[in-house]
């Protein structure tokens, strides 16, 4: 963090104090927040401004102390300097005192410098502490843990900090990544899986550039901004990093050593059932050349003979959802229905795989399935490429509130794959077919640049046909539909109108 001499030195005329990503962080009132960020994006600068605003307020306006914990002394000094700068800008420095104090750290057997700003009008303070967890005990106020991934005792530090939330204070952790196994990254993954109620902000270098970071750097340092200079600056940072993996961690919020299979074989097999069938319908080459009524009739016969009995066996009062991954010639199309049970566990009754099936018949099969699923509440359809047409037809038939047309982007995988893994681990998604191809598809999910997704490589199934993790994508879409889409009609009851009589009636 570079601290200018005056706030005005860092802000061009008629522009907001903070860049958009800084403003989003400043305004977030979640009790526990994590920011995974690129280096040198100025998030601690925004945090300092927020902390000064709160420390200057009286208690009745939610004012409070703030305790800053950095991983080294220089960070604390920069942070306090930024706080002093904002206090001056907010006309509070005249009423605030900046202290430097020292104390003996028994654990490290050394003298530690600490910095503090007191606000006499409010009675609150901003204090930079060492990273010893015991230093937070007995205190009350917001806690900022900067470069959290680089603290030696993050678990103990966070445990001590979270105790302060009992009285309504907030804990905010800011850091670049420091490896995939680091606790900082693990806490973020648990939040994405839905296990923790943390607010997560992700700020890559490219995100910050898009929000004006390089333009602001040029203003502060007196350089002339241009798109070409901005691109060169960004590319030089990546090119001059020790290696691609380091650049991705420092600037792209991708923790190191984040490759390999995402789901273990043991986990997948623990959620499989030998009683769950996989229906496979493959059309021969040239089938698409047959006339419409012949193709429709042959497909209808197959559906009545194979799919209808499975649909008839489903409980009529169950709530159902569906996920669909689309393929036409190379890859499979896969439908994964889900039955939501009374205890909210999602059960897979069967999986339907289609190979080399013409577009018209894919529509016929999809509508046959969704028309007969009990209390069908929502479906998520792969809307990339050729799948877009079927996704749109389904939306038009069943309504936009029940059909989500999903573009499977990196951000979608980042947000919606972790809850799938959590559901498998917690037993909230069960009865996957005990099938070698389904297992292989789920095992095909890899962590690519920190995101669980299907890589470009294809595999060969038991039928010698090509597969591209198709069942895994359909399962993820089905579980997404069960979490995010229409939860069904709401029963509304109203009481009869009340009739009242004055107690003085007849005595007037």
Secondary structure, 3 states (H helix, E strand, C coil): CCCCCCHHHHCCCCCCCCCHHHHHHHHCCCCEEEEEECCCCCHHHHHHHHHHHHHHCCHHHCCCCEEEECCCHHHHHHHHHHHHHHHHHCCCHHHEEEEEEEEEECCCCEEEEEEEEEECCCCEEEEEECCCHHHHCCCCCEEEEECHHHCCCHHHHHHHHHHHHHHCCCEEEEECCCCCCCHHHHHHHHHHCCCCCCEEEEECHHHHHHCCHHHHHHHHHCCCCCHHHHHHHHHHHHHCCCCHHHHHHHHHCCCCCCCCECCCHHHHHHCEECCCEEEEEECCCCHHHCCHHHHHHHHHHHHHHHHHHHHHCCCCCCEEEEEEECCCCCCCEEEEEEEECCCCCEECCEEEEEECCCHHHHHHHHHHHHHHCCCEEEEEEECCCCHHHHHHHHHHHHCCCCEEEECCCHHHHHHHHHHHHHHHHHCCEECEECCHHHHHHHHCEEEECCEEEECCCCEECCCCCEECCHHHHHHHHHHHHHHHCCCCCCCCCCCCCCCCCCCCCCCC
